[in-house]
Amino acid sequence: MPGIKLAKLPDRTPIKLAITVTPDLHRALSDYAAIYCQTYGTNEPISEIVPHMLESFLSADRGFQKARSSLHVDDT
């Protein structure tokens, strides 16, 4: 097989999660979606915005990143 620059693509199979949020959090998420729409001119449902919010939060959490890397030291 020829060597190519692009590595094998990761699993991209979506996983559906069902969560329950408080009314206050739901209002905040609804407000965020409204502000997102005002900012970008695109009406996105909360269910599409939240995964990106979580990904951004986790990637910015240096404590989490450090602790997570120690969980996977033996994974090869």
N, C-alpha and C positions, 0 to 999 in steps of 0.2 A: 504494500500500500504506500503510495507516495506521501511524503511528509507535507503537511499543509500548515499554514500559520494559525488558522482558526481551530481552537480546541473543540472537543465534542460539546455540543450544546447541553446545558443542564436540563433536568426534568422540568417541564413547564406545564404539567398537568395541574389545572386549578383545583384547589381544595376548598370546599364550601364550609364555612363556619357559621354557626348560628349563635348570636350573643343577645343578652338582655342588657339594656342600658337604663339608667335612671331618666326620668323626665327632663331633669336639668341638662344632662349630657345630650339627650336627643335635641333639645332646643339649641344647645351650643353647636352641635353638628349641623343642624338645619341652617343656623345663622352662618356657619362657615361655608356651607354650600351656596348660600345666597351671595355672600361676599366673593366667593370664587367666581360665580356667574357674572357679577358686576365687573370683576377684574379682567376676566378672560373672554367674556361674551359667550360662554358655553355653559349650558345648564347640565350639570353632572349630578346624578343621584348620589346620596350619601354612601350607598353601597359601593360605588366606584371610587369615591374619594378616600374613604377610611383605609383601605389597604395601602395606599400610597402614604398616608399620614403615618401609619404604623411602621412602614418600611423606613421612612425618613427619621422617625423617632428612634428606632433601634440602631440605625446606622450612625446617628449622632451621639449615642450613649456610650462614651468611652469606657465607663465602668463595666457595662454589659459586654462590650467587645472583648475586653481583657479577660473577664470571667469566662466568657464563652470559649475563647481560644484555649483556656486550660481544660475545658471539658473534652476537647477534641484532639488532645496531644497525641493519643495513641491511634487515631484514625488515619489509615493510609490506604 
